[in-house]
């Protein structure tokens, strides 16, 4: 199942543009993505943002924890803003 989600997010991310990940406060990051409607709009933008957030945390040996997410759509495109932090998950939970 996890591999299938990775493939879906990879496919979605290929058609979106993003701001790149930036730190908004100590340990809290944000990314904004946009995709045209014919390539999935807000859903594609959201998938792209989640993928990049997950990759950012994985590079730190951590997991992404969502802080906030907002999406919007218009006739021509959709966008998503994802705010997150990278956390270490305990193996006992």
C-alpha positions as CSV (number, residue, x, y, z in Angstrom):
1,X,0.0,0.0,0.0
2,X,2.8,2.4,0.9
3,X,4.5,1.7,-2.4
4,X,1.3,2.4,-4.3
5,X,0.9,5.8,-2.5
6,X,4.5,6.6,-3.4
7,X,3.8,5.9,-7.1
8,X,0.6,8.0,-7.0
9,X,2.4,11.0,-5.3
10,X,5.3,10.7,-7.7
11,X,2.9,10.8,-10.7
12,X,1.0,13.7,-9.3
13,X,4.2,15.6,-8.5
14,X,5.4,15.5,-12.0
15,X,2.8,18.0,-13.2
16,X,3.1,20.6,-10.4
17,X,5.4,23.5,-9.7
18,X,6.4,24.4,-6.1
19,X,8.0,27.1,-4.0
20,X,10.4,24.7,-2.5
21,X,10.6,23.9,1.2
22,X,11.4,26.8,3.5
23,X,11.5,27.2,7.3
24,X,8.8,29.4,8.6
25,X,9.8,29.1,12.3
26,X,12.3,26.9,14.1
27,X,11.5,23.3,13.1
28,X,8.4,24.2,11.2
29,X,8.5,24.2,7.4
30,X,6.2,25.1,4.5
31,X,5.8,24.4,0.9
32,X,3.3,25.7,-1.7
33,X,2.5,24.0,-5.0
34,X,0.4,24.8,-8.0
35,X,-0.9,22.6,-10.8
36,X,-3.1,23.4,-13.8
37,X,-6.6,22.0,-13.7
38,X,-6.1,19.6,-16.7
39,X,-3.3,17.9,-14.6
40,X,-5.4,17.5,-11.5
41,X,-5.4,21.1,-10.1
42,X,-5.5,21.2,-6.3
43,X,-5.3,17.4,-5.8
44,X,-2.1,17.3,-7.8
45,X,-0.6,20.3,-6.0
46,X,-1.5,18.7,-2.6
47,X,0.2,15.4,-3.6
48,X,3.3,17.3,-4.8
49,X,3.5,19.2,-1.6
50,X,3.1,16.1,0.6
51,X,5.7,14.3,-1.4
52,X,8.3,17.0,-1.0
53,X,7.5,17.4,2.7
54,X,7.9,13.7,3.2
55,X,11.2,13.7,1.3
56,X,12.5,16.6,3.3
57,X,11.9,14.8,6.6
58,X,13.2,11.5,5.3
59,X,16.5,13.2,4.4
60,X,16.7,14.1,8.1
61,X,15.9,10.5,9.1
62,X,12.5,11.6,10.4
63,X,8.8,11.5,9.5
64,X,6.6,14.3,8.3
65,X,4.0,15.6,10.8
66,X,1.3,17.8,9.3
67,X,0.7,21.1,11.0
68,X,-1.7,22.7,8.5
69,X,-2.9,22.2,5.0
70,X,-4.9,24.5,2.7
71,X,-6.0,24.0,-0.9
72,X,-7.8,26.2,-3.4
73,X,-9.0,25.8,-6.9
74,X,-9.9,28.0,-9.8
75,X,-11.0,27.2,-13.4
76,X,-7.4,27.3,-14.6
77,X,-5.4,25.8,-11.7
78,X,-5.3,24.6,-8.1
79,X,-2.8,25.2,-5.3
80,X,-1.9,23.7,-1.9
81,X,0.0,25.1,1.0
82,X,1.4,22.5,3.4
83,X,3.0,23.4,6.8
84,X,4.8,20.6,8.6
85,X,7.5,19.6,11.0
86,X,9.9,16.6,11.0
87,X,9.6,14.3,14.0
88,X,11.2,11.2,15.2
89,X,8.6,8.4,15.7
90,X,9.2,5.9,18.5
91,X,9.2,2.3,17.3
92,X,7.0,1.2,20.2
93,X,3.8,3.1,19.2
